């Protein structure tokens, strides 16, 4: 797959980087999905996030290390160090930190947790083939043909057969994960990745999502993402991009609403509409 990508004829300004570090990718100009998603809240939120990047939580950091262990195992072995000490203070800690200044320092239980996720994916035939059967950690850069915006994305894995994204979550129950994925905009994120790949290659491979449980028993589910789900993501991305272009032209970045908004409560709080009880004001 790497040789196939290297020999691809790309549109002007388009790039596919196979060996770019995540830090180098982040430093590149271009609109990525994390920034674009903020437009779903408001242009004000987008502007704030650009100036104040989201700081990684412990769960996010663990997910990043898990990605490294699963997608780039050789790099993982040279990029992490496990501190066995009980307290991260004192001479022992300072010496260890100095010795491993270029490594991500992990606790033993965190290291065991990451290995559990990595081993689980490796033992799951479909997940393994989806993630490791092509090129991993692929940075792509393209010009949006409709708006002229410079865009970018970082693909977990892409092959001739699939475009695959890796997710970690504490609760892998399909119903709960579906709600989580919807709230986090995974459908829009996957459309953004697919959109970028199509802009560069003219191809739309089927999209998969490998989801691994971040705690024992480290279950794994491989989802095939249907077109109608990606279409909903397309609608969101198109709306956000159009809003972004409008704000760039006007120089105005409004919040959620400048006008009064009617307050409401969740539907489940309302009494049964079929009830015959007379409505009481108090």
N, C-alpha and C positions, 0 to 999 in steps of 0.2 A: 504493500500500500504506500509506503514511503516513496518508493521509486515512481509510482504512478502519480503521486501528488507533485513530486519534483518536476515531472515532465508535462504537467498541465499547462495549457495556454490560458492565462488569466486576463481579465479585462484591465484596461489602463488604471493604474493606482491600486489594483488588487494585490494582496499578498497572502501567502500561507507560510507560516513559520513553524517548523517542526521541532526545533531544539531551543526555543526561546524560554527563558526562565519566567516564572510567574511575576517576579519583581520587574523584569524588563517589559513584560506585557502591560502591567499596570501603568508604567511610565509612558507608554505610547499614547499619542492623541487619538481621539475617536470616541464615539458614543457607545458605551456598553450597556448591557441590560440592567445592571444594578442602578445606574444613574437614571436610565429611562423609566424604570419602574416607579421612581419617586414622583414622576409626573402624574401617576395614578392617584397620588394624594393631593398634590397641588404644585403649580409652578414654583411657589414659595419654598416648598419642601425640596424640590429639585435643586434650586439655587443654594439652599442651606447645605444639602448633602455634598454638593460640589466643593464647597468651601470647608466642610467639616466631615471628612470621610468617616464611615461607620467603623468603629473600633471592634476588632474581633472579640467575641465572647469566648469562654472556655469551650463551649460546645462547637462553635465555629472553628476554633483552632484545632480541636480534636478531629473534626471532619476534614480539615485541610491535611493533617498528617495521615489520616486514613486514605485519602485520595493518593497521596504520595506512595504509601505502602502498597496499594492495590495497582496503581497505574505505572509507577516507576519504582519497583522494588529495589533495584540496585542503588538508586539515588537515595532511597529511604534509609538504607543501611549506613550510608556515610553522612546522613544529614541529621540524625538524631543521637542523643546521648541520654542514658538513663542514670539519674542520680539516686543512689540507694539510701542516702542519709535521711534521717527523720526530720531535720529542720534545715530550711534554706537560709541559714545564718551561720556566721563563724568562719574560721579559717578553712575548714574542709570544703564548705560550700563555695567560698570565694576562689579557692584553688581550682575546684572542679569547673566553675563557671569560666575562669580564665583559660583553662585547658581546652574547653569546648565552646569558645566564643562564637564560632561559626555554625554551631549546631542548635537544633531545637531541643531543649532540655525537658525530659519527661519524667514523671514519677513511674515507678515500677508497675502500678496498677493501670496507669494510662497506656503504657507500652503493651501490656498484656491485652488490654481492650482493643487496641489498634490491630495487633496480631490476630485476635479473634475475628475481627471483621475481615481482614485480608484473607485469612485461611478459609473463611466461610464462602467468600466470593470465588476463591480458587477451586473450591470443591463443588461449586454449582456450575454444571456444564454450560447451560445457556448464558448465564451471567459472564462466565469466564470467556466464552467465545465472543460475546457481544463487546466486551471491554478490551480484550487483549488480542483480538483477531485483526486489528488494524493499527492505525497510528494513534498515539495517546498524547494528551495535553497539547493540542494543536491550536495555535493562535491564528485567527483569520482577520483580515482587514479589507473592507470594501466600501464603495461609494454607493449610497442608496440611490437607485436610478430615478425614483419619484421625486425626491426632495434635494438630492445633492449632498446630504449629510455624510460626513466621514464616520464610519461605524466599525466596531470591532467586537470580537467574541473569543472566548477560550473554550474549545470543545474538549470534553473529557476523552472521547474516543470516536473515531470515524473510520469506516471501512467501505468497501464497494457495496456491502449489503445493508449496513445500518449506520445511523448517527446515534450514539448512545451517551446518556448522561448518568452519572453516578450520584446517588443521594444516600445520606445516612440519617437515621431517625431512631428515636428510642422506642417508639411504638409502631410496629410494622403492620398492625391490623389494617386491612385494605380500606374499610370504611373510614377509619380515623385518618389514615394517610391521605385519602382522597380529599378530605376536608382541609387538612393541613396544606396539601399541595395547592388547592384552590386559593387559600388565603395568602400563600406565599407567591402566587403567580407563576407556578412552574409551567403551566400550559403556555403562558406568554413567553417565558424564558426559552422553552423548547422551540417555539415558533421563531424567535429571534435567531437562534442558532441555525435552524433549518433555512431561514430566510437568507442569512449571510452565506451559507454554503451554496445555495442556489444562485445568488448574485455572482459568485465567483466561478462556479463550475457548470451552471445550468442543470444541475442534477438535484433531485429531491429524494434521497434515500429514506426508507422507513425509519421512524424514530422509536428508540427504545429508552427505557429508564430502569436502571438497576438500583434497587433499594435494599440496603443492608441494615439490619438492626444493630444499633450501637452498644448493645449490652447482651449478655448471655440470654438465650442460646444462639445469638447472632444469625437469625434466620435471614433468608434472602428471597426477594421476589423480583422477577423481571417482567416489567410491564411493556406491552406494545402500545404506543400512543396513537390512537386513530386520528384520521384527518379532521373529523368534526371537532375534536378537542383542540387541535392546532388552529382550526379556523376561529375559534373563540379567542385564542391567544393572538391571532392575527388582527382581529378587530381591536383588541386592547392596544397592541403595539402601534397600529395605524393611528388610533385616536391620540395616543401619547406623543407620537412623532409629530403629528400635525399641530398639536398644542405647543410643542417645543418650538417648531418653526415659527408659529405665530408670535410667541413670546420673544424670540430672537429678533424678529422684525420690529416689534413694537417697543421692546425694551421694558415691558411691563410684566412683572412676575407676581400675579395675584395669589392670595391664599384660597382656601376652599370656597368661600363665598363672601361677597361684600354686602349682600342683601340679607334681610332676616330669613331664617329657615324655620319651617314648622317642626317642632319637636314631636316625636312619636316614641312609642314603646314597642318592644318586640310583640309579634302577633300572639305568642303563646301566653302573654299576660292578660289578653282580652278574655272576657267570659264567653261561654258557649253562645254563639249567635242564634242558635235554635232554642235557647232557653226562653220560657214564657214569663220569667220574672220581670216585673216592671222595673224600669231603670230608675235608680234613686240618685239624686244629685249629691247626697252626702251619706 
